[in-house]
Amino acid sequence: MKSFDPLTIRLPDTAADSVFNAGSEFAALESHLQVLKERLAAIEHSSGSAHELADLRLQVARTLVGLERGAEAWPLARAAFDHFIEWDQFESAADACDVLFQADQPGSVAALGQGIWLAVTCPIDPELTIELLKHVIDETPDDADGAAVAATTALFLADVRAQGRHREDLMFFATQLLGTVARRHSRVETPEQLDRWMDRLELKEPEKFLVRLRNIVDVLVQDDWWFDREALQRRLPY
């Protein structure tokens, strides 16, 4: 009888498996949400730290988004965002914008634009920056240049902000993103084609593609800015 290695056998997925897994994930999120809400209520009643309160609000909001309850998540994440901006916690503010975008509410597109502005302007974790830029890539039509600008910015920031193994991993991921965008935009398949494509779209000079990213941010946010950008820049540690 032919022998099989049980580690290499993969049973086919079934609809029942998918439903079971989805149900298990939702149950776990519901349980986690209950724990977070109890902690949040305890802090609110004990006049706890404002920073801890904002962090917990964002955690609750993120969990609600995972449960597809974006309308409930929005006010919590928005309150957390305002706190983070007030206290110059710009990375946490950008993270809140990510949650607000995923909440899929009327102001979500503006939230994404402001998150990208914060992530590019402020010295924050490049991994979060790339995640925000990836939303632009995912939402942009194949033939539009916006995804190319976002992917190029992701690669640029991974290069200049990350270090060591983290930089290698982010550079690899961002390079894959750029290649995917180039293929869907202009059917680019070879390094030579990629080089010509980047030349044509002016993606090799940061002073050019970062200006184009600023224009994308302006389109996303319109006039719905939640903070004074010039005042915020004066508060940055450089």
Secondary structure, 3 states (H helix, E strand, C coil): CCCCCCCCCCCCCCHHHHHHHHHHHHHHHHHHHHHHHHHHHHHHHCCCCHHHHHHHHHHHHHHHHHCCCHHHHHHHHHHHHHHHHHCCCHHHHHHHHHHHHHCCCCCHHHHHHHHHHHHHHCCCCHHHHHHHHHHHHHHCCCCCCHHHHHHHHHHHHHHHHCCHHHHHHHHHHHHHHHHHHHHHHHCCCCHHHHHHHHHHCCCCCHHHHHHHHHHHHHHHHCCCCCCCHHHHHHCCCC
